[in-house]
Amino acid sequence: MTGGASTLVLGSGAGGLSLALLLAETGRRVTVIECQDHPGGLLQRFYRHGIPFDTGFHFTGGFGGVLNQMLEVLGLSAAVRETPFRSRLLLAETGRRIALPTGGIDAVGAALEAEFPAEADGIRRYFEREKAIVQRTPMFDLRSAPSDPLAFDENEFITLDQWLDHLRLSPEVRTVLGSAALCHGSAPCEVPLAFHSRVSHGLFDHLARVEHGGDAFLEGFRERARELGIELRTGVRVTRLLELRDRRCHRVLLSDGAELPCDELYFAVHPRAVAELLPPELPGARRFREQTADREESCSFFSWFGVVEPRSGVEEPPELTSYISHCNLNRILRPGAGGATGIGMVRAEEQLPDGRRIHTLTAFATAFAAEAIAPGGDYRRDPAYRAYKERRCRELEQRILEAYPEYAGRLTRFDAASPLTFRRYDPPSGCAYGPRRRVQADRGFGRLPLRNGYLAGHGALIPGVLGTLMSSFLLVRRIIGEPAWRQLLQRKLKEVRS
Ligand SMILES: Cc1cc2nc3c(=O)[nH]c(=O)nc-3n(C[C@H](O)[C@H](O)[C@H](O)COP(=O)(O)OP(=O)(O)OC[C@H]3O[C@@H](n4cnc5c(N)ncnc54)[C@H](O)[C@@H]3O)c2cc1C
């Protein structure tokens, strides 16, 4: 693509790549700048002895709804295909195990009412409110009429805990209904009910894995990027914004010494990485930096990666077990949890190139970067860091066997990743979902002190791959305006054309 505006996108995770495709679709000349050697951020998989493991992206909601619409517009429908996945909860404090049905959010609500009959009324009201919030959020349907995406919803102003208090629910039921907080990383005592519901709804309604995980997205992105003439530069970072006039940046300096002209700059990276780049003399830059530094981070994870030996004649389908050690998510989702933990255990089935099918198990436990203290230099060789990793791995293996006693003698560990490992995927913080969300805190979505600079990625609006894609769509819709947005949908969405 030549001749259009010169657009730079920093970061090549789900946020940066989806923005790049959408912006190129509008005729812009797009260059993506990625500081790592490989694109993909937390979409990336890694391989041990030829076996694939997921780093950040394991499962998603949204298939059958807005995710299908977005994949169609991005041209990724053929590349990204869902595979069935089921979900269970284990509340370790009380020993309760709950299998969630796969037939949609109403089926989940009915199952929970049957599980906790004395609290059926509160559970019903919880789900009614969650569904209403999503129905009122225009960005859950790309064809929706334009309006503020989060449109003055009063549920922005109450916390999840306030609503659960109002419903007088027991700690067990609160933990079940709040369990999706492990997928946005903000504690129920501070997270807006509306924000929680937007993440939670998709996971209760239709949980799925993607065949070949993040690789499927990346293959699809690569192919579309080639077709649209998007340039991808890896292993370089922007080191300075140059030619700042009228609060606009017209040129950037890269770490390899090259200079690139730019009409627009999209930052699909952590807001702190943006703050580091804004020159102090830029009006508003200092304030942005202070605000960013003040915002606490969402949780990160310590991940255990391994394989489960199959049992002959026994079917063990792919599933998520959410292991929650204490019926108090606030303890789990704030630093200093003192042993309280939430763990996502994902059993997946992978087909290897030689045709073998194998069961992988990834267990990711809430963790905070401060616990994996980084000594200077190469921390990976530091004995204290290695001892920390070994201790966490053993703890996780114990919890896995608590959830799956039948795995005794069948588990093989392949690797582990700490919050410091995730810092390499999403520098500089390594948190799983960007800054924590608080009632009435400024979301800062899209806004930067630069007139031609925009903030995207999972730190901008909603985390998770689904939320990150929705944020990119919303940002592009605002930038290009309604007529161009309608034209884009007309061109790309079958259901709009017909
Ligand atoms: C352990 C774990 C499990 C998770 N599980 C799930 C899940 O099952 N489902 C789900 O939907 N979400 C999950 N998430 C969250 C999800 O991965 C993220 O919300 C989403 O992938 C974020 O996409 P992004 O593009 O905003 O950021 P990223 O994927 O982090 O991409 C940011 C990219 O920007 C690059 N970058 C950073 N700074 C610069 C710079 N200055 N210059 C150039 N490039 C830069 C980084 O190298 C990276 O490639 C999980 C996260 C973690 C850590």
PDBQT file of the ligand as one rigid body, heavy atoms in Angstrom, charges set to zero:
ROOT
HETATM    1  C1  LIG A 501      -0.047 -16.045  32.044  1.00  0.00    +0.000 C 
HETATM    2  C2  LIG A 501      -1.109 -15.277  31.320  1.00  0.00    +0.000 A 
HETATM    3  C3  LIG A 501      -2.277 -15.920  30.978  1.00  0.00    +0.000 A 
HETATM    4  C4  LIG A 501      -3.262 -15.244  30.247  1.00  0.00    +0.000 A 
HETATM    5  N1  LIG A 501      -4.343 -15.952  29.825  1.00  0.00    +0.000 NA
HETATM    6  C5  LIG A 501      -5.208 -15.367  28.955  1.00  0.00    +0.000 A 
HETATM    7  C6  LIG A 501      -6.239 -16.137  28.331  1.00  0.00    +0.000 A 
HETATM    8  O1  LIG A 501      -6.352 -17.349  28.521  1.00  0.00    +0.000 OA
HETATM    9  N2  LIG A 501      -7.105 -15.491  27.502  1.00  0.00    +0.000 N 
HETATM   10  C7  LIG A 501      -6.984 -14.162  27.219  1.00  0.00    +0.000 A 
HETATM   11  O2  LIG A 501      -7.789 -13.631  26.435  1.00  0.00    +0.000 OA
HETATM   12  N3  LIG A 501      -6.013 -13.418  27.780  1.00  0.00    +0.000 NA
HETATM   13  C8  LIG A 501      -5.105 -13.990  28.618  1.00  0.00    +0.000 A 
HETATM   14  N4  LIG A 501      -4.077 -13.241  29.152  1.00  0.00    +0.000 N 
HETATM   15  C9  LIG A 501      -4.013 -11.807  28.844  1.00  0.00    +0.000 C 
HETATM   16  C10 LIG A 501      -3.709 -11.572  27.366  1.00  0.00    +0.000 C 
HETATM   17  O3  LIG A 501      -2.598 -12.340  27.002  1.00  0.00    +0.000 OA
HETATM   18  C11 LIG A 501      -3.468 -10.097  27.120  1.00  0.00    +0.000 C 
HETATM   19  O4  LIG A 501      -4.504  -9.310  27.670  1.00  0.00    +0.000 OA
HETATM   20  C12 LIG A 501      -3.350  -9.758  25.624  1.00  0.00    +0.000 C 
HETATM   21  O5  LIG A 501      -2.670 -10.765  24.916  1.00  0.00    +0.000 OA
HETATM   22  C13 LIG A 501      -2.627  -8.442  25.529  1.00  0.00    +0.000 C 
HETATM   23  O6  LIG A 501      -2.347  -8.067  24.190  1.00  0.00    +0.000 OA
HETATM   24  P1  LIG A 501      -1.545  -6.720  23.931  1.00  0.00    +0.000 P 
HETATM   25  O7  LIG A 501      -1.360  -6.605  22.482  1.00  0.00    +0.000 OA
HETATM   26  O8  LIG A 501      -2.165  -5.588  24.652  1.00  0.00    +0.000 OA
HETATM   27  O9  LIG A 501      -0.139  -6.914  24.701  1.00  0.00    +0.000 OA
HETATM   28  P2  LIG A 501       1.045  -7.929  24.457  1.00  0.00    +0.000 P 
HETATM   29  O10 LIG A 501       0.599  -9.222  23.934  1.00  0.00    +0.000 OA
HETATM   30  O11 LIG A 501       1.822  -7.924  25.729  1.00  0.00    +0.000 OA
HETATM   31  O12 LIG A 501       1.916  -7.236  23.328  1.00  0.00    +0.000 OA
HETATM   32  C14 LIG A 501       2.690  -6.084  23.550  1.00  0.00    +0.000 C 
HETATM   33  C15 LIG A 501       3.849  -6.139  22.557  1.00  0.00    +0.000 C 
HETATM   34  O13 LIG A 501       4.501  -4.891  22.569  1.00  0.00    +0.000 OA
HETATM   35  C16 LIG A 501       5.896  -5.098  22.585  1.00  0.00    +0.000 C 
HETATM   36  N5  LIG A 501       6.507  -3.898  23.186  1.00  0.00    +0.000 N 
HETATM   37  C17 LIG A 501       6.471  -3.499  24.475  1.00  0.00    +0.000 A 
HETATM   38  N6  LIG A 501       7.107  -2.323  24.619  1.00  0.00    +0.000 NA
HETATM   39  C18 LIG A 501       7.545  -1.977  23.383  1.00  0.00    +0.000 A 
HETATM   40  C19 LIG A 501       8.255  -0.852  22.864  1.00  0.00    +0.000 A 
HETATM   41  N7  LIG A 501       8.635   0.150  23.654  1.00  0.00    +0.000 N 
HETATM   42  N8  LIG A 501       8.524  -0.820  21.550  1.00  0.00    +0.000 NA
HETATM   43  C20 LIG A 501       8.127  -1.841  20.719  1.00  0.00    +0.000 A 
HETATM   44  N9  LIG A 501       7.450  -2.914  21.169  1.00  0.00    +0.000 NA
HETATM   45  C21 LIG A 501       7.160  -2.976  22.471  1.00  0.00    +0.000 A 
HETATM   46  C22 LIG A 501       6.069  -6.347  23.412  1.00  0.00    +0.000 C 
HETATM   47  O14 LIG A 501       7.323  -6.963  23.182  1.00  0.00    +0.000 OA
HETATM   48  C23 LIG A 501       4.897  -7.183  22.937  1.00  0.00    +0.000 C 
HETATM   49  O15 LIG A 501       5.215  -7.945  21.796  1.00  0.00    +0.000 OA
HETATM   50  C24 LIG A 501      -3.078 -13.870  29.909  1.00  0.00    +0.000 A 
HETATM   51  C25 LIG A 501      -1.909 -13.206  30.275  1.00  0.00    +0.000 A 
HETATM   52  C26 LIG A 501      -0.921 -13.906  30.962  1.00  0.00    +0.000 A 
HETATM   53  C27 LIG A 501       0.345 -13.189  31.314  1.00  0.00    +0.000 C 
ENDROOT
TORSDOF 0
